[in-house]
Amino acid sequence: MKTTITDFLPLDRPLIIFDLETTGLSTVEDKILEIAYEKIMPNGEIIAEVLRMNPGMPIPEVATKINGISDADVANAPSFASLAYGLWNMFDGADVGGFNITGFDLPFLRNTFASVGKTFDFSQKKILDAKILYHSKETRDMFKPRNLTAAYKLYCGKEHVNAHSGAADVRVTIEILEEILKRYPELCNWDTIHELHGNKALLESAKTEHAPILTLDRLPGALF
């Protein structure tokens, strides 16, 4: 499997497009259930993997309703601590991408690594957040979400039928990035991308505009 991302945005080291499924939104109290990623090599080749892990706590029912992962699904899965060394080596020497990773996945991963005594410093990595690029080009409409599903429909003309499946979210994100880079040549530059990722207004909009979800006790809530 290959991607066209490298046709538009040259890589000098691997780029890991990843997504986390978690027990909740708190980067302090909640735990990672799944890491799905596609590691893009500089030649465009892709290495894909999905890793599930036992969070060491009961999975809230609302989380299972969102991501489909139950206690039984991870009962015999390894802990994050037992996978930490391999994950650390995977992310080391690579840049990172995803959809809203600046607002959620990267801070969550940093805190999870900290819980096992590792400092995950992503400040020196190149970051390719499809949500930041999306929000930089599409003005906000209060009646329409600017989430992963909406971006997939806009740029790829497809419905995202497996939202909050980690592997599906990663695959959709890569397709979105391919189309955004193809559509906007001015974004095919790491300096421009870095500047956008430092734009406070874009960071705030990406962080605060979430996809609707159903909770157990109220009307649709919000999730990244």
C-alpha positions, 0 to 999 in steps of 0.5 A, spaced: 500 500 500 502 506 498 500 514 499 500 520 494 502 524 500 509 524 499 508 526 491 505 533 494 509 533 501 516 530 501 518 526 507 525 526 510 523 521 515 517 516 516 510 520 518 506 516 523 498 518 522 495 515 528 489 515 532 487 513 539 481 510 542 480 511 549 476 510 555 474 518 555 476 525 554 481 526 560 488 526 559 489 525 566 484 520 568 482 516 562 486 510 558 488 508 551 484 502 549 487 502 542 492 505 537 491 505 530 497 507 525 499 507 518 507 509 518 508 512 511 515 511 509 519 517 505 518 513 498 510 513 500 510 505 502 505 504 508 506 500 514 499 499 518 498 496 525 492 496 530 494 495 537 489 494 543 491 494 550 488 493 557 486 499 560 487 496 567 480 499 569 473 498 567 471 501 560 465 506 561 459 504 557 459 510 553 466 509 551 464 502 548 458 505 545 462 510 541 468 506 539 465 499 540 471 496 544 468 492 550 472 490 557 471 483 554 475 485 547 481 487 551 481 482 557 487 479 555 490 484 551 497 487 554 498 493 558 500 500 555 506 499 560 508 492 556 508 496 549 511 502 551 518 500 549 516 498 542 511 504 541 517 509 544 521 506 538 516 507 533 515 514 534 522 516 535 525 518 529 518 519 526 514 525 525 506 525 526 499 526 523 492 525 524 485 528 525 485 533 531 492 530 534 494 537 536 488 537 541 487 530 543 491 525 541 498 528 542 497 530 549 493 524 551 499 520 548 504 524 552 501 524 559 500 516 558 508 515 556 509 520 562 505 515 567 510 510 565 516 515 566 517 517 559 518 524 556 514 524 549 516 531 547 513 532 540 515 539 540 521 537 535 516 533 530 513 535 524 506 535 525 501 534 520 494 535 523 488 534 517 483 538 522 488 544 522 489 544 514 481 543 514 479 549 518 484 553 515 480 553 508 473 552 510 470 557 514 466 555 520 458 554 519 455 554 526 450 549 523 455 544 520 460 540 524 467 541 521 469 534 523 472 528 520 466 525 517 464 532 514 471 533 512 471 526 508 464 528 505 467 534 503 474 532 500 473 525 498 465 525 496 464 519 501 461 517 507 465 515 513 461 509 516 466 506 521 467 513 525 471 511 531 474 505 529 481 507 529 484 503 523 478 506 519 479 513 522 486 513 520 485 511 513 480 516 512 485 521 515 490 519 510 485 520 504 483 527 506 490 529 507 491 526 500 486 530 497 487 537 501 494 537 498 492 535 491 487 541 492 491 546 495 498 547 492 500 552 497 499 547 503 505 543 500 510 546 504 512 544 511 514 551 513 507 553 511 504 547 515 508 549 521 505 556 521 498 554 521 499 549 527 502 555 531 496 559 529 492 560 536 485 561 532 486 555 528 488 551 534 482 553 538 477 552 533 480 545 532 480 543 539 473 546 541 469 543 535 467 536 536 463 530 533 457 529 536 456 523 540 450 520 544 451 519 551 447 515 556 444 520 560 443 526 555 442 529 548 448 528 543 455 530 547 461 532 544 468 528 542 474 529 538 
